[in-house]
Amino acid sequence: MDVALVSDTHIPSRATAIPDAFRERIEAADHVVHAGDFDSEGALSNVRAAAPRLTAVGGNMDPRIGLPDVATVELGGVTFVVTHGTGSRRGYEDRVAGIVREAAGPDAVGVAGHTHEVLDTTHGGVRLLNPGSATGASPADRATMMTATVADGDLDVTLHEQ
């Protein structure tokens, strides 16, 4: 199963659109995970229209668009816990890993955004992924996203940059 991991699109406040190459990856994925900060209902609608299946959470810059703070989805034998990661940069990994452990246990994979910084690390025994900003919204210095291949509980992650 192919999964697109995106976050922090910030449309229209900081960007006008997701880059075409990233939109193509979103459309080609079996499932899309968005870790928040769409920035508008229109941006959420556009991602929903492009994504075959979508798991998404709200971020600190999202209007009230009906998204949860935390979502859990099982894909290809891997449990993903999605949250935006809102709060100070200090303690970010502790905060996100704690949310993952509370929602689904230490074997789940956390997907979060907020910092606009790419992250693929294990913290306190929990794998954490942050795909950065799919539009390169400030303070990011480039547009980034991740794709993941998941099958039988195995996870292989690739970073894409524009």
N, C-alpha and C positions, 0 to 999 in steps of 0.2 A: 504494500500500500504506500502510495506517495502522498506526503503531507507537506503543505506549505505553511511556514511559520512566519508571521508578520506582526508588526506592532507600530505604534506611534506614527500613523499616517498624517495626522494633523491637517486634514483638508476641510475647510479652505484657509484656516488661519496662518499656516506656515508653508503650505504647498498647494499646488493646483490639481495634481493628479499623481497616481502611482505610476512609475515608469513603465512603458510598454512591455519591456522584457519581464518585469516582475508580474505585471498583470497576466501575461501569457503563462507564467509558472503557476499562478493562482488558478487560472482556468483549467490547466492541465492536471492539477492535483486531484487526488481522490477526496481529500478533506483539507480544509483550511482552518488554522488556528490563528486568531487575532487577539493579541494581548492588550488591547485597549488604546485609548486616545485616537479614536476615529476623528473626532472634533465636530462632527455634524451628523444629523440623520441622513443627509444625502450621501455622505461618505460611507456610512454603514450600508445603505441601500445599494450603492455601487459594488461594494465588496460582496454582499449577499447575492447580487445578480451574477457576479463572476465566479463565485465559489460553488462547486457542486454540493458540498456540505460544509457548514460553518459552525465552529465553536468559538464564541467570542465573549469577552468581558468588557466592562466599562472601565475607563481610565479617569484620572483626576480632571482632565480637560473635556470630558464628554458631557453633553447635556443629558438630561434625563431621557434616555432612549431605550429603556427597558432591558438593559443588560445587567447580569449579575456581577458581583465583585470577584467571585471565584466560580470556575466551572471545571468539571472533571469529565474526561472522555477517554474511553479505551479504544485504541486503534492498533490493529496488528499485534495484539498481545502486550502492548505497552500502555500503561495508564499515564495520561498527561493531566496535570493540574495547572490550570491557566489562571493567572491573576495579573493585575497591572504592576504591582510592586510599589504602589504609591507611598511616598514618605521620603525621608532624608536619604541621601546617597550613603551616608554612614549607617551601617547595619543592614544594608540592602540584602545581601546574601543570607544573613541570619533570618531576616523577616520573611523572605520568600521561601527559604527552606522550611521554616516553621509552618507556614501556610500549607506547603505540600505535605509535610508529615501529618498535620492535623486532618487534612482532607482525605488522604489516601495512603499514608504510610511512607516509609523511607525508600521503598522500591519504585515509587512513582517518579516521573520526570516533571520538573517545574518549568513552565514557560511564562516569562514575565517580560515586561517592557519598562517604561518610565524613564530610564536613564539615557536612552538613545545610544547606548554603548553595547556593542556585541559582546556576548558572554557565552562560553561553553565550558563549564567547570563543574566539579563535584565539591559541594560544601556540606560538611557535617554528614557525609554519606548520601547526600541527595544530589542528583544531577540537575543542574540549572542551565536553562537556555534563555538567552535574550537575543532576539534577532535584530536588535537595533531599530532604526527608523526606516521604514520602507520607502519613504520619500526623501530621506536625508534632511529631515526637519531639524532646525537648530535645537540643541547644540551639536548634533551629529555633523561630521565632516564629509559624509558620503551616504548614499542610499544603500541599505543592506536588508537582506532577508535570509532566511534559512529554508532549506528543504530537508525533509527526512524521509528515509525509506524505513518502514517498519514491517517486520514479518516475524511471526513466531516468537515474539518477545525481544527480538533484536532491533536495535536502533542505530542507524547510520545517518549522520547529520552533515550537510554541506552548506557552507556560507556562500552567498552570492552578493556581489558588490557592483555598484554603478558609479 
